[in-house]
Amino acid sequence: MPASPAPTPPRSSRRIDALDLARGAALAAMAAYHGLWDLGFLQLTPQNFALTPAGRLAAHGIAGAFLLLVGVGLVLANGDGVRWRPFALRLARIGGAALLITLATWIAFPQSYIFFGILHCIAVSSVLGLPFVFLPAPVTALAAALVLAAPHVVVHPLLDAPELYFLGLGRGLPDTNDWVPLFPWFGMVLAGIALARIARPALTGSWLARWQARNAVARGAAFAGRHSLAVYLVHQPALLALFTGLVTLTGPHPKAGLAGFRKDYVGNCTRTGGEAQACRIAARCTADALQREGLWGSGKPYSAEERARAQGLSQLCYEAAEGTATPP
């Protein structure tokens, strides 16, 4: 008599608090970054520190953490077989939210709306990554490395078409407030899948899988991680509303835009034949003169008279930097 097959172990319905906590921590980092961006956008800080090299590096780290967790979550949810209904519902929620963000930003920021941001990337990567959940981990790890490297090695004029910006393989950079193209970012999802495939046997039954958030901070972070999509959708409008109210009370920072003005001034000055050192001196002089004359930070376009005054101040500053005039 043939032996009956061993029963399939039941799926555990309990979420892993440690994973939710990790998502919550990534959400907190993202909210901090977006808050920094909002402060710069509304000119509450001297410059938009979110757009500095350090700020961009932080943004890449945060996005990478989210996408790595997407890959881990795909394995934990579907590693014993695809749960089609939960997978389809999750995909519909994320895809719908991505379309909502595209529509909202197209209305609010038509010149830089989000056409392929983090949610778009998560939705598409979830579909593309599902088959890799069942492939050997080394194969998935190799695919991850290839996807991560692709933008540095794949070059073809056809990939520069704006319609293919979502791939991330062209040389152009789109004007958008959030851009997370498939290459290289799908590679982080694949890396998460490979990591989870390798670590899952050891994770099962471990203290990390059994750990529960008990203190208020951990419980709050885990709760946010369980509802990460809702938190993601709500936090940026809330921050913008808060800081917009603040700037109406305080006004912009007195040095807001100063660094960018000097950089642009020097660039324009040297392109038109100015000597670099004189251009840098003239940039500082012009900014100081504009502030002193009340021509800085109004946020309104110059009138013809104000424009003529500003140009005259700039000319005097450059002549003073060359030593041919007295600074204004």
ChimeraX attribute file (.defattr): number of C-alpha atoms within 10 A of each C-alpha:
attribute: neighborCount
match mode: 1-to-1
recipient: residues
	/A:1	3
	/A:2	4
	/A:3	5
	/A:4	6
	/A:5	6
	/A:6	6
	/A:7	6
	/A:8	7
	/A:9	7
	/A:10	7
	/A:11	8
	/A:12	8
	/A:13	7
	/A:14	8
	/A:15	14
	/A:16	18
	/A:17	23
	/A:18	19
	/A:19	18
	/A:20	23
	/A:21	23
	/A:22	19
	/A:23	24
	/A:24	25
	/A:25	20
	/A:26	23
	/A:27	24
	/A:28	19
	/A:29	17
	/A:30	21
	/A:31	17
	/A:32	14
	/A:33	19
	/A:34	18
	/A:35	20
	/A:36	19
	/A:37	20
	/A:38	23
	/A:39	25
	/A:40	21
	/A:41	18
	/A:42	20
	/A:43	20
	/A:44	23
	/A:45	19
	/A:46	17
	/A:47	21
	/A:48	21
	/A:49	18
	/A:50	22
	/A:51	14
	/A:52	11
	/A:53	10
	/A:54	11
	/A:55	16
	/A:56	14
	/A:57	12
	/A:58	16
	/A:59	18
	/A:60	13
	/A:61	14
	/A:62	19
	/A:63	18
	/A:64	22
	/A:65	19
	/A:66	23
	/A:67	25
	/A:68	23
	/A:69	23
	/A:70	23
	/A:71	29
	/A:72	25
	/A:73	18
	/A:74	23
	/A:75	25
	/A:76	16
	/A:77	18
	/A:78	16
	/A:79	18
	/A:80	14
	/A:81	10
	/A:82	16
	/A:83	11
	/A:84	10
	/A:85	9
	/A:86	12
	/A:87	16
	/A:88	12
	/A:89	11
	/A:90	15
	/A:91	17
	/A:92	13
	/A:93	13
	/A:94	19
	/A:95	18
	/A:96	15
	/A:97	19
	/A:98	23
	/A:99	16
	/A:100	13
	/A:101	20
	/A:102	20
	/A:103	16
	/A:104	14
	/A:105	18
	/A:106	15
	/A:107	11
	/A:108	11
	/A:109	14
	/A:110	13
	/A:111	12
	/A:112	14
	/A:113	22
	/A:114	25
	/A:115	22
	/A:116	23
	/A:117	20
	/A:118	20
	/A:119	21
	/A:120	25
	/A:121	24
	/A:122	26
	/A:123	21
	/A:124	15
	/A:125	21
	/A:126	22
	/A:127	14
	/A:128	13
	/A:129	23
	/A:130	19
	/A:131	11
	/A:132	21
	/A:133	25
	/A:134	17
	/A:135	13
	/A:136	12
	/A:137	19
	/A:138	13
	/A:139	12
	/A:140	25
	/A:141	20
	/A:142	15
	/A:143	18
	/A:144	23
	/A:145	15
	/A:146	15
	/A:147	19
	/A:148	19
	/A:149	14
	/A:150	16
	/A:151	17
	/A:152	11
	/A:153	9
	/A:154	10
	/A:155	13
	/A:156	10
	/A:157	9
	/A:158	10
	/A:159	17
	/A:160	17
	/A:161	12
	/A:162	13
	/A:163	8
	/A:164	13
	/A:165	21
	/A:166	19
	/A:167	20
	/A:168	21
	/A:169	24
	/A:170	19
	/A:171	14
	/A:172	12
	/A:173	11
	/A:174	16
	/A:175	11
	/A:176	16
	/A:177	14
	/A:178	15
	/A:179	20
	/A:180	24
	/A:181	19
	/A:182	26
	/A:183	20
	/A:184	22
	/A:185	25
	/A:186	28
	/A:187	28
	/A:188	27
	/A:189	31
	/A:190	34
	/A:191	26
	/A:192	28
	/A:193	32
	/A:194	28
	/A:195	20
	/A:196	24
	/A:197	24
	/A:198	14
	/A:199	12
	/A:200	17
	/A:201	10
	/A:202	12
	/A:203	13
	/A:204	11
	/A:205	10
	/A:206	11
	/A:207	9
	/A:208	14
	/A:209	17
	/A:210	15
	/A:211	11
	/A:212	16
	/A:213	18
	/A:214	11
	/A:215	8
	/A:216	9
	/A:217	11
	/A:218	19
	/A:219	17
	/A:220	15
	/A:221	24
	/A:222	25
	/A:223	18
	/A:224	23
	/A:225	24
	/A:226	19
	/A:227	14
	/A:228	18
	/A:229	16
	/A:230	13
	/A:231	17
	/A:232	17
	/A:233	14
	/A:234	11
	/A:235	17
	/A:236	16
	/A:237	10
	/A:238	12
	/A:239	18
	/A:240	18
	/A:241	12
	/A:242	13
	/A:243	17
	/A:244	16
	/A:245	12
	/A:246	15
	/A:247	15
	/A:248	10
	/A:249	9
	/A:250	9
	/A:251	15
	/A:252	21
	/A:253	17
	/A:254	14
	/A:255	16
	/A:256	20
	/A:257	21
	/A:258	18
	/A:259	16
	/A:260	13
	/A:261	15
	/A:262	20
	/A:263	15
	/A:264	12
	/A:265	20
	/A:266	23
	/A:267	16
	/A:268	13
	/A:269	19
	/A:270	15
	/A:271	11
	/A:272	9
	/A:273	9
	/A:274	16
	/A:275	15
	/A:276	14
	/A:277	13
	/A:278	19
	/A:279	25
	/A:280	21
	/A:281	17
	/A:282	27
	/A:283	26
	/A:284	17
	/A:285	21
	/A:286	26
	/A:287	23
	/A:288	16
	/A:289	19
	/A:290	17
	/A:291	13
	/A:292	10
	/A:293	13
	/A:294	10
	/A:295	17
	/A:296	19
	/A:297	17
	/A:298	10
	/A:299	8
	/A:300	8
	/A:301	8
	/A:302	13
	/A:303	9
	/A:304	9
	/A:305	8
	/A:306	14
	/A:307	13
	/A:308	12
	/A:309	16
	/A:310	20
	/A:311	13
	/A:312	13
	/A:313	22
	/A:314	22
	/A:315	17
	/A:316	20
	/A:317	28
	/A:318	25
	/A:319	17
	/A:320	18
	/A:321	21
	/A:322	17
	/A:323	11
	/A:324	11
	/A:325	13
	/A:326	12
	/A:327	18
	/A:328	14
